[in-house]
Amino acid sequence: MELKASPAKYLISQFAVLAALSLLMSSTLAQTSAIQHTVLADGHPMALWEKSVAQPKGHILLHHGRTWSSIPDFDLQVSGEDLSLMDGFNDMGYSVWALDARGYGETPRDSSGWNTPDRAAQDLSIVLDWLRARNGEATHVWGWSYGSMIAQLTAQRYPEAIVSVTLFGYPTDPDAEIPHSNSQTEPSARPTTRAAAASDFIVPGSISQHAIDTYVAAALKADPIRADWNQQHQWNALDGEALILPTLLLQAEFDPLADTDAHARFFTKISNPNKQWVILPGGDHAALLETPRAKLIKSTIDFIEWLAY
């Protein structure tokens, strides 16, 4: 005997299926989209992005560079390609956080309109304290370009909430002396440009044109106005001998901002014996989005896990 469902039961069944699919899709979206938190640094709202995994092996905080903020740099979503650094570290079992500095992404400028090295290091230290209170453990800090300098300055002055430091695209010389500067003018607040957004991709074939175009669009959307920095002589406080935490120095082979001779002099000065210097073949200043991405991720995690032995 053939049994037929009533129209009412059929509609209820269909509704249940659609509800389940909707719930599944919402869950998937929640996992693939970074969650934004607001952390107050001396009363100023700092945007902090989170992509976490269940039972993480540890926590990594990423700090962006001079021009572009966290989401285009560290969570770039490109159709058909895996380029998000946050997703890459998630896949290795680590929860990941990314900070927008003052004047970048979702963090507004303060009333001065300027950022400074000292202020950026203080902001990062406050966020790291917030993370330690939330997660119950210290954090591995990973900085790119200017972010590597901020990470180092923070590690020198506020090491308590940091396990290790990774410096990628480290663009300074330990023997350089930056002249004293303290601009009293209004910050220029110049618009950013497509050319600037694409300028780091210099190795042919290391990244698709589609990915470059996606990055440029995301960068201009997140950071339409270039952030302004003042009192850059404060970078003179960077000192490898004052870096007492385990340190990984990552250098892409064709990075024009990462000088091998300067890296060698800096690496020798790092006081903590738990240190490594890794060259990433085939990459440039944006290697985290290029073909060396997998080696960059593996080198970072290998270093973090090597520290446990």
N, C-alpha and C positions, 0 to 999 in steps of 0.2 A: 504494500500500500504506500503510495506516495504522500509524504507529508509536506504541506505548504505553510510557510510562515505567514502570519497575518501582516498586512501593510504596516500596522503600528509597530510590531516587533521588528520588521525589516528596517524601518526608519531608525528605531532605537539602536539596532545593531550597527547600522551605517554611521550613526552619530558617534558611537563608542569608538569605532575604528578611526574616524577623523580626529576625535579628541586625543586618541593615543598617538596618532601621527603628529599632531600639533605639539603634544608634549615632548615627543622625541626630537622634533625639529628645534624647539625652544632650547632643549638641553644641549643639542649640538651647537647651536649658535652661542650659547653661554660659554661653552668650552673653547670656541674658536675666537671669541672677541675678548680683548683685554678689559679687565674691570678697572675703573678709575676710582682712586681714593683721594682724599684731600687731607694733607698733613700740614699743620700750622707750624711754621718756622718763625719764631719771634713774632707771631701774629699774622704772618704772611701765608696765604694759601699756596701750597705746593702740590702739583698734580703728580700722583704716583700711580703707575699702572701695574696691574697684577695679572699673571697667568700662572696658576698653581696646579699641582698634581697631588693626588692622594698619597699620603705617607712619603713625602719628599726625602731624598737623600740629603738635601741641604737647600739653602736659599742663595740666589745670586741676584745682585742689584746691578743694573746696567746704567751707565751715564753717557749721554750723547756728546757730540762734539760742538764745534764753534757755531755752526750755522743752522743745523736742523735738529728737531726735537725727537723724542723717543719713538713715537709710533711709526713714522716713515723709516727711521733708522733700524729699529729693532723688531718691528712687527709688520713688515711689509707683506701684504697678501697679494700674490700674483696668480692669476688663473693658470693652472697646469704646472706650477713651479713651487718648490719649497724653499723660501728665502727668509722666512721669519727666524731671527736668532732666538727669540723667546720660545717659539715652538721647538726649535732645535734642542735647546737646553731642557725643555719639558720632556722631550723624547728620551733624554738621557736620565730622567728621573728627578730633575731639580725644579723647584718652584722658582719663578723668575719675576723680578720687579724692575721697573724702569722709571727713572725720575726725569721730569721736565724742569730744567733750571728756570730761574726768573727771566721772564721775557720770551720763553720758548713754549710752543705747543699750548697746553691748557693752563700753564702757570703765568699769571699776569706779571708785568713789570711792577716794581714797587714805586713809591712816590718819587724817588730820585730818577727813575728811568734807566738806571745803569745797573749792571752786574759787576762784581769785582771778584778776584780769586779768593780773597778771605771770606767774602759773603757766601760764595758758592760752596766752599769747604764747610762753613758752619751749617748751611742748609743741608748738605749731604749728611753731616754728622747727626743732625736732629732727626732726619728721616731714618737713619740707621738705628738710632735709639728707639724710635717708634717701632721699627721692625723687630728689634730684639725683644721688646716688651710683648709684641703680638705673637711672635713665633717661638719665643722661649730659647732662642739661640742666636749667635752672631751670624753675620752675613758675609759671603764672598763678594767683593766689589770688582766690577769689570768696567773699565773706562776706555772709550774710543777717542783718539785725537785730543782735543781740549779736555774731554772727559777723563782721559788718562792722567792729565796733569791735576785736575780736580781730585781724582781718586787718590793720587799720591799725596797731595797736600793734606787731604783729610786723614789719610792713614798715618802721616807724620804727627799730626796734632791731636787726633781723636781715634786712637787705635782700638779702644776698648770693645767696640761693637763690630769689629771686622775680623774675619778669619784669615783672609788672604786678599791680595790685590793682583789683578791682571791689567796690564797696560798694553793697549793695542794702538798702532798708529801714533806712537809717542813722538810728538813733533818738536821737541826741544833739545837743547844741548846743555849738559850739566855745567859747562864752563862759560856759558853765555851770561851776560849781565844786561838786564833790561833797564834803560834809563828811567829815572823817577818821572811819573806822570800823574797828574790829577786834574783832569779837564773840568773847568768850571762852566763850560758851555752846555747847552741843551743837547741831549743825545740826538744823533742824526735820524734814526728810525727810517732807514732807507728800505724801499721795497726789495724783496728778493727776486731772483731771476731764474728763468729756465736754464740758462747757460750755467749759472752757478750750481744749480741742483744736479746737473749732469757732469760737472767738471771732474769729479773723482774717478770716473770710469774710463781709464786710459788704456787698459790691456785689451786688445782686440780678441773677441771670442770668449771672454771670461764671463759675460752676462748677456742675456738676450736684449734686443732692442725693445721688445715688449716690456721687459722688466725695468729697463731704464725709464721708459715712458711712464710706467706705473709709479715708479719712485718719484720722478719729477712732479707728477700731478699730486701725489700724496704730500710731498715736501712743501710745495707751494700752498697747498690747502692748509696744512698745519702751521706753517710759518711764513705768512705773506710779508711780514716785516722783519728785517734782520735785527737781532738783538745787539745791544751796545754794551761794550766793556770799558771799564775805567780802572786806573791805578794798577796797570798790568805789571809794574815793577814788583808787585807782591809775589809774582811767580819766582822771583829770585830766592825765595825761601825753600824752593824745591831742593832737596839734598838727599842723595842716595844713602849717605851714612846715617841719616835720621829715619830711614825707612826700616823699621824693626820687624815688619810683618813679612811672611812668605810672599814672594813676588814672582809673577810670570810676565816676561817681556815677549810680546808677540810682534813680529815684524814681517810684513809682506814683502816679497822679493822686489817688486817694482814700485814700492811706495815712495814717492818723491819727498815726502815730509819726514820719513824715518831714516835718519842718517846712520849708517853702520858704524862709523868711527865714533860718533857721539854715543850710540847705544853701548859700544864696548866700554867707553870711559864711565858711563853711568852704571852699567851692570857690575863693573868691578867695585864700585863704591857701595852697592847695596849691602847693608850690614848683616841682614839675616842670611844664613847659609842655605836656607831652603829657598832656592831661586833657580829659575830656568829661563833660557833665552831660546825661542823657537822661530825659525824662519819658515814662512809659508810660501812655497814656490808658486809662481804664476799669478800672484795677486798684486793689487795696488792698494791705495788708501781705503778703498771700499771693499776689501776682500771678504768681509763678513756677508756680502750680498753676491759674491762671485763664486767661481768654481772652487777656490780654496775653502769655501764655507765649512764643508764637512771636516777638513783638517783643523780648521780654527776651533770648531766646537770640540772635536776629539782632543786636541791639545789642551784646551782649557779644562775639560773634565779629567783628563789624565793627570794634570798637575794637581787639581783639587783632591783627587783620590789618592795620589802619591803621598800627599801630606799625612794621610792616616797611618802610614807604615812607619 
